């Protein structure tokens, strides 16, 4: 019901799919997106999602819990093809990080 209410409020025409929770390892192993990112403060802070994501594509961006991803989760995601990206210079709450990632990709795709 919340997804339908949000759909109506935003005047959008595509109802998002909401799936049941899955284990982290199962999700990264099953993910088939070509553009896979993990929001993690990398060694190079200039490696931002906005800069590294291609224009117009299907994206999967992993946003970590409070405290961030563990080293083993980061390594597993990278082995599964996820690229580490920064969402900017500031530390963000999980829910804010997810919105920031969506807005960065939306803005990038509006530039075409």
C-alpha positions as CSV (number, residue, x, y, z in Angstrom):
1,X,0.0,0.0,0.0
2,X,2.9,2.4,0.8
3,X,4.4,1.8,-2.7
4,X,1.1,2.5,-4.4
5,X,0.6,5.7,-2.3
6,X,4.1,6.9,-3.2
7,X,3.5,6.1,-6.8
8,X,0.3,8.2,-6.9
9,X,1.9,11.0,-4.9
10,X,4.9,11.3,-7.3
11,X,2.8,10.9,-10.4
12,X,5.0,8.0,-11.6
13,X,3.7,5.2,-13.8
14,X,6.0,2.3,-12.8
15,X,5.3,0.5,-9.6
16,X,8.6,-0.6,-8.0
17,X,9.1,-4.2,-7.2
18,X,9.5,-4.9,-3.5
19,X,11.1,-8.3,-2.8
20,X,11.6,-10.2,0.4
21,X,14.9,-9.8,2.2
22,X,17.8,-12.1,1.2
23,X,21.2,-12.8,2.6
24,X,24.0,-10.5,1.4
25,X,26.0,-13.4,-0.1
26,X,23.0,-14.7,-2.0
27,X,22.1,-11.2,-3.4
28,X,25.6,-10.4,-4.7
29,X,25.9,-13.9,-6.3
30,X,22.5,-13.7,-8.0
31,X,22.8,-10.0,-9.2
32,X,22.9,-9.8,-13.0
33,X,23.1,-6.0,-13.4
34,X,26.0,-4.9,-15.6
35,X,26.5,-1.7,-13.6
36,X,27.2,-2.9,-10.0
37,X,28.4,-0.6,-7.3
38,X,29.1,-0.7,-3.6
39,X,29.0,2.6,-1.7
40,X,32.2,2.5,0.2
41,X,34.7,5.2,0.9
42,X,37.4,4.0,-1.5
43,X,41.1,4.9,-1.4
44,X,40.4,7.5,-4.1
45,X,37.5,9.8,-2.9
46,X,37.2,11.2,-6.5
47,X,35.8,7.8,-7.6
48,X,32.3,8.9,-7.2
49,X,29.2,7.1,-8.3
50,X,28.2,10.1,-10.5
51,X,31.6,10.0,-12.3
52,X,32.0,6.2,-12.7
53,X,28.4,5.2,-13.6
54,X,27.6,5.0,-17.3
55,X,24.7,7.1,-18.6
56,X,21.4,5.2,-19.2
57,X,21.7,1.8,-17.7
58,X,20.4,-0.6,-15.1
59,X,22.1,0.0,-11.8
60,X,22.6,-1.8,-8.6
61,X,24.1,0.2,-5.7
62,X,24.7,-1.6,-2.4
63,X,24.2,0.7,0.6
64,X,25.6,-0.6,3.9
65,X,24.2,-0.6,7.3
66,X,25.1,1.8,10.1
67,X,28.8,1.4,10.6
68,X,29.4,0.3,7.0
69,X,30.2,-2.9,5.3
70,X,32.6,-5.4,6.9
71,X,35.9,-6.1,5.1
72,X,34.6,-9.6,4.1
73,X,31.4,-8.1,2.7
74,X,33.4,-5.6,0.7
75,X,35.8,-8.3,-0.7
76,X,32.9,-10.6,-1.6
77,X,31.1,-7.8,-3.4
78,X,34.2,-6.8,-5.3
79,X,34.8,-10.5,-6.3
80,X,31.2,-10.5,-7.6
81,X,32.0,-7.5,-9.9
82,X,30.8,-4.6,-7.7
83,X,32.9,-1.4,-8.1
84,X,33.6,0.6,-4.9
85,X,32.4,4.2,-5.2
86,X,32.1,7.2,-3.0
87,X,28.8,9.1,-2.6
88,X,30.7,12.3,-1.7
89,X,32.9,13.8,1.0
90,X,30.4,13.5,3.9
91,X,29.4,10.5,6.0
92,X,25.8,9.7,5.4
93,X,23.1,7.7,7.2
94,X,22.0,4.6,5.3
95,X,18.6,6.1,4.2
96,X,20.3,9.3,3.1
97,X,23.0,7.4,1.2
98,X,20.3,5.5,-0.7
99,X,18.6,8.7,-1.8
100,X,21.9,10.3,-2.7
101,X,22.8,7.4,-4.9
102,X,19.4,7.5,-6.6
103,X,19.6,11.3,-7.2
104,X,23.2,11.1,-8.5
105,X,22.1,8.5,-11.1
106,X,18.9,10.4,-11.9
107,X,20.8,13.6,-12.5
108,X,23.4,11.9,-14.6
109,X,20.7,10.4,-16.8
110,X,19.0,13.8,-17.2
111,X,22.1,15.2,-18.8
112,X,21.7,13.2,-21.9
